[in-house]
Structure formats: C-alpha cells, structure tokens
Amino acid sequence: MKEIHKKLGLGKLKHEFLNEILRTHVSDLEIKDERVVVGSKVGEDAAVIDMGHSYLVAKTDPITFATDEIGFYAVHVNVNDVVCTGATPKWFQSTILLPEKHTSTDLVESIFKDIHDTCQSLNITVVGGHTEVTSGLARPIIVGSLLGEVKKEKLVKSSGIIQGDTLILTKGIFIEGTSIIGREKEALLRQKGFNDVFIEKCKNYLHNPGISVMKEALLANSKFDIHAMHDPTEGGLATGIAELAIASNLGVLLDEQMIKILPEPKTLSKIFNLNPFGTISSGSLLIAIEETNSGKLVELLRDKGIDAQIIGQFVEKEKGLRIKKLDDRVEPMFYSEIDEILKIF
C-alpha cells in the first residue's frame, strides 16, 4: 500500500515512487500524440519528438548546488543530456530565480553573460527565458531548457541496451562534485588544512577534465552504432548505471578495478566520508556498445585525448546490479538517488 503524506528528503525522487507517479499521471498523456518517440521514463533524460525529417530532442534540468559560474553549469548539464541522445544542441532557454537579499545588477549581468558566452562557444542560440527575484531563496537557481536535433537513424536511447553489451566510462568519476566542493566550500576546505594549489585544482575540475561530455558523445555516435549513453549526475556513477539498467530492463556486472577515481576526488571522499560512486559526476560519460566494438571505441576515444575504460557488461535482469570488488568478491551494487554531496550542503 502506498504511504500517505510521507515527507520527502533532498535530491532526486526515488525511482520506485517516480515510476508510480509517471504511470498514474503521465502515461495516458503521451499516447495522445503519436509523434512522441520518447516520453517520461526513468533513465531517459530527454524527450524525443518526431518532426518528420528528423527528431527534436527536448531537455530541462536545474542547477541547485552551484553558484559560481552557474550559467556555465546550466548550459552544460542540459547539453550533456541532449548529446547523449546523439542530437546536436541548438536552442537554449532558462528560468533564472534570484534570492531577494543577495541579488545585484552585477550578479544578473554576470549570469546572463555566462549563459550567452557558453552557448556561443557551443554554437547554441539563446532564444528566451524568464528572470525574477524570488522570496525564500538562499542562492540563485537556474532551470535550463534545451532543444536539439538528430537524424532518425542516429537516435540513441537509454532503453536501447542489449544483453551482453559492454559498458564504457570516460574520464573518471566524481568530476562535477569536486568542482562544486572546491567552489562552494572553499572556506571549509581551508579549515581542513588544504592549500591554494589543491583548492584551485578542485575548482578547475569544471573545465579540466571538465563537466562536458559533448565531444566524446558526438564522436562515439558518429563512428559507431551506440546502444545507449548516459551522463551520471545526482546520485553519481552508481545511480547513472542503475538508470540505464532500469530503462533497458537488464542487470549489470561492474569491475571496480576499472573505475577511475582521480586524485582530488579520492582525497575529498576520504576527508568528507563520501562514496565517490554516489557523488554527482557530470563530465563522466557512460556508453553501452556491442562487445565486439568496445575495444575499438576505447581506442578511438584515447586517440582523441579522452580517457576511457571498459568497466562492465550488461547481463540478464535476474542477476541484478552487481560489482566485482578489488578482492574479486562479487557483491550487490548499492545506489541511492540521494547524492553523497548533500552530506556537506
């Protein structure tokens, strides 16, 4: 029986509850328009609409943790989900909500400039939006909305994975979370004894290795038959993999030894008792591809300067979500929709 009036915590809705809400209130709406190719579904991060000659891809995502370079974040997190469908991002809008007690004309101008400069660098056109000063906010919030286009034969869906497909990870994990902590918790890091060099490295994770997956996503899809791509955001790598498995109705076996954790994320994980597998990780790209092509794709990505590793394989659903630990024990893979970074926010 469904719990009544249960209070919800911070972060994403639980997958089970979200599925129930979607079944109850959204599914009937989708079937009224036959042009909806991909609608609301756990694991599918963008909608896809048939426009005749091509597909229109629509995405919306907010920025709620970051404040520094918030416009850059807002554009890129939406771009990531659009390019994971194989689409080219085209048109961006945003709703900008600003705190009543901490908003100046300089802040508004800096956010607008950040958004426009970022979009211009990606050949995206800003086509509108809405901005207001809102009561009850402690920091700015931006809700981005992005439209893109993809040829019908190049559409990639999270639900497209086939049993036996290989799972590839680019760059490493806990990338965005490292940047957020460096930028939003600088004073706390100094209290913990970290120096300027370490803090600046963390801040620069926004750009190096960077939270964008546009280059690798479009490259992979241009050269191979990609079955699925996913950008693990809140809940980190583990939740991103779970969302792929749910969307494709499969299980997965991961190899922990192959999952790269860069030095700064390793340090932050230990100091703040964060599970790096469950910490917000934009900048990592998950790619599902037929096993026979997986090595070739890894080689292509590395040739283009993008670190990539084969980290697992999709298996029958009955085997569930599992991970082979460093000592070769195979255990269930735990994941939570509630991001680890909330422990320090």
BELURDA-V256659 format. One record per residue. N is the residue number from 1. RES is the residue in one letter. PHI is phi in whole degrees, 0 to 359 (none if undefined). NEAR is the number of other ideal C-beta (glycine too) atoms within 8 Angstrom. Layout:
N RES PHI NEAR
N RES PHI NEAR
//
This chain:
1 M none 2
2 K 292 4
3 E 286 5
4 I 261 4
5 H 57 4
6 K 284 5
7 K 285 4
8 L 257 4
9 G 273 5
10 L 293 4
11 G 100 9
12 K 298 10
13 L 292 8
14 K 300 7
15 H 303 11
16 E 298 6
17 F 292 8
18 L 298 11
19 N 302 9
20 E 297 9
21 I 296 10
22 L 296 12
23 R 298 8
24 T 282 7
25 H 242 6
26 V 242 11
27 S 305 9
28 D 296 6
29 L 289 7
30 E 296 10
31 I 287 7
32 K 285 5
33 D 238 6
34 E 292 5
35 R 280 7
36 V 284 11
37 V 274 8
38 V 228 10
39 G 245 8
40 S 283 8
41 K 199 9
42 V 301 10
43 G 98 13
44 E 262 13
45 D 266 10
46 A 216 13
47 A 274 11
48 V 230 15
49 I 234 11
50 D 282 11
51 M 256 9
52 G 99 4
53 H 279 3
54 S 205 9
55 Y 257 14
56 L 265 11
57 V 251 15
58 A 237 11
59 K 221 14
60 T 222 9
61 D 205 12
62 P 262 9
63 I 246 13
64 T 238 4
65 F 270 8
66 A 277 11
67 T 235 7
68 D 289 7
69 E 55 9
70 I 297 13
71 G 294 15
72 F 299 10
73 Y 304 13
74 A 301 16
75 V 291 16
76 H 290 13
77 V 293 15
78 N 283 16
79 V 302 14
80 N 303 15
81 D 288 14
82 V 290 15
83 V 290 16
84 C 291 16
85 T 269 16
86 G 91 13
87 A 275 13
88 T 267 8
89 P 291 15
90 K 232 9
91 W 229 11
92 F 239 16
93 Q 230 11
94 S 209 12
95 T 254 10
96 I 249 13
97 L 251 10
98 L 243 14
99 P 290 11
100 E 299 10
101 K 265 4
102 H 228 7
103 T 246 10
104 S 237 5
105 T 297 5
106 D 297 6
107 L 297 11
108 V 300 12
109 E 297 8
110 S 294 9
111 I 293 13
112 F 299 9
113 K 297 9
114 D 301 12
115 I 296 15
116 H 293 9
117 D 296 9
118 T 294 12
119 C 298 12
120 Q 298 8
121 S 293 6
122 L 254 10
123 N 60 4
124 I 253 13
125 T 263 7
126 V 279 11
127 V 245 6
128 G 145 5
129 G 152 9
130 H 207 7
131 T 226 7
132 E 205 7
133 V 271 6
134 T 239 9
135 S 286 4
136 G 87 4
137 L 261 11
138 A 267 3
139 R 206 7
140 P 298 13
141 I 230 10
142 I 240 16
143 V 252 12
144 G 270 15
145 S 219 13
146 L 228 18
147 L 246 13
148 G 219 15
149 E 231 11
150 V 214 14
151 K 295 7
152 K 302 8
153 E 284 4
154 K 252 8
155 L 297 13
156 V 242 12
157 K 240 11
158 S 299 15
159 S 277 11
160 G 270 10
161 I 288 15
162 I 247 9
163 Q 309 8
164 G 100 8
165 D 299 14
166 T 271 12
167 L 251 16
168 I 247 16
169 L 240 17
170 T 260 12
171 K 71 12
172 G 139 13
173 I 236 16
174 F 65 17
175 I 281 18
176 E 297 14
177 G 301 17
178 T 297 14
179 S 296 15
180 I 298 13
181 I 297 14
182 G 298 16
183 R 273 14
184 E 262 11
185 K 235 10
186 E 300 10
187 A 298 6
188 L 295 8
189 L 297 13
190 R 294 9
191 Q 298 6
192 K 279 7
193 G 96 5
194 F 280 7
195 N 267 6
196 D 300 5
197 V 298 6
198 F 296 11
199 I 297 13
200 E 294 9
201 K 298 10
202 C 298 15
203 K 302 12
204 N 285 10
205 Y 301 17
206 L 303 12
207 H 248 5
208 N 215 5
209 P 288 9
210 G 93 9
211 I 268 13
212 S 275 9
213 V 242 14
214 M 299 12
215 K 300 9
216 E 288 13
217 A 294 14
218 L 291 11
219 L 296 12
220 A 301 15
221 N 288 12
222 S 281 5
223 K 247 7
224 F 224 9
225 D 275 6
226 I 274 12
227 H 273 11
228 A 195 17
229 M 221 17
230 H 207 14
231 D 255 15
232 P 287 14
233 T 254 11
234 E 299 9
235 G 91 17
236 G 68 19
237 L 303 15
238 A 299 14
239 T 291 15
240 G 299 16
241 I 293 18
242 A 299 13
243 E 294 13
244 L 296 18
245 A 296 16
246 I 297 10
247 A 298 15
248 S 261 15
249 N 59 7
250 L 227 11
251 G 255 13
252 V 209 15
253 L 239 12
254 L 259 14
255 D 243 10
256 E 303 9
257 Q 300 6
258 M 268 11
259 I 269 14
260 K 276 10
261 I 240 10
262 L 289 11
263 P 303 5
264 E 294 11
265 P 301 16
266 K 300 10
267 T 294 9
268 L 298 14
269 S 300 14
270 K 289 7
271 I 293 7
272 F 256 9
273 N 56 6
274 L 255 14
275 N 277 9
276 P 298 14
277 F 288 10
278 G 243 14
279 T 251 16
280 I 315 15
281 S 220 15
282 S 306 14
283 G 111 12
284 S 273 16
285 L 237 13
286 L 262 16
287 I 232 13
288 A 256 16
289 I 212 15
290 E 305 11
291 E 303 9
292 T 294 4
293 N 257 10
294 S 295 12
295 G 296 7
296 K 296 8
297 L 293 15
298 V 302 12
299 E 297 8
300 L 298 11
301 L 299 15
302 R 295 10
303 D 298 6
304 K 266 9
305 G 83 4
306 I 249 11
307 D 295 10
308 A 210 12
309 Q 220 10
310 I 278 10
311 I 244 10
312 G 173 13
313 Q 214 10
314 F 274 17
315 V 232 10
316 E 298 7
317 K 303 8
318 E 299 5
319 K 279 8
320 G 72 7
321 L 259 11
322 R 225 13
323 I 222 13
324 K 274 11
325 K 284 9
326 L 298 5
327 D 267 4
328 D 77 6
329 R 289 6
330 V 256 8
331 E 233 7
332 P 299 7
333 M 272 12
334 F 279 5
335 Y 216 12
336 S 219 9
337 E 291 12
338 I 274 9
339 D 290 15
340 E 300 12
341 I 297 13
342 L 295 9
343 K 299 8
344 I 242 9
345 F 244 6
//
